[in-house]
Amino acid sequence: MNTLPATVLAPLTCSLTGEIMRDPTILVETGLSYEKNAILNWINEHGTDPATGLPLTNLRTVPNPGLRGLIDALRASGQI
């Protein structure tokens, strides 16, 4: 069940998969979050920033525990 407006769901949604993230991961160079597997596959296949298409100079990713906690809490409450 999805009780939240699209404007609230957008930052919880991976732009690569179109799905609400389960393991949000930050692409360090841009600061944007993606689903972990999706961004790792993208980097392997393209080596570019998915948002701009420009080559990445820093391929590092880190977990986004704050966003994951929010998404987990919304799931537990039945809001997503």
N, C-alpha and C positions, 0 to 999 in steps of 0.2 A: 504494500500500500504506500502510495506517495502523496503525502498531504502538504508538501512544501511547494511554493511557487518556483517557476523556472529560474528566476533571478537568484534564488537561494541555492538551487541545485547546480547551477552552472559551475561554481568553483569546486564542487565536489565531484565533478564529472571529468574523466580523462578525455582530452580532445583527440587522442589517437584511437580510443576504443568506443567512445560515445557512451560509456557506462560509468556509473558511480564507482569510484575507486575502492578497492579493498586493501591495497598495499601502496598508498601514495608515496611517491619518491620524487625528490627535487632534483632537477637537472641544474647543477651548481652554476654553470655559466650563465643561465638565464633567470634562475630563481623560480621557474615554473614547475608545477607538480604534474606528474603523469603516473599512470599505473606502472608499477615496477617492471613487469615483464614486457609491457608495450614499449617503454622508453629504451630498455636495454636492447630489444630487438631492433628498434628504429636506429639506435646508434650503430649497432653492428652492420645493418644493411645500408645506411645512408651516410652516417657521420656528419649529419647536418642538424641544425636546429629545426625541429618540426614546425615551429611557428613562423619562421622567416625563410627557411631554406638555405641559410648561410652556413658555411662550414663551421664546425665546433672546434675550438682550440682547447677546451677543457671537457673531457668526456666523463668527468666524475659525477656520480649521483650519491645522494644521501637520503635516508628515510625522512619522512615528514610525520613525526609522531603526533604533533598537534592536530593536523588534519585527520589523521587516522583515528585519533581519540574522538573527535567530533563526529566523524562518519559512523564509528562504532556505537556511540551514544544515540545517534539518530536512528540507527537500525534497531537497537535494543528497545527504544521507545515506540517503535512501529511507525515512525514518521517517514522512513524511506525503506 
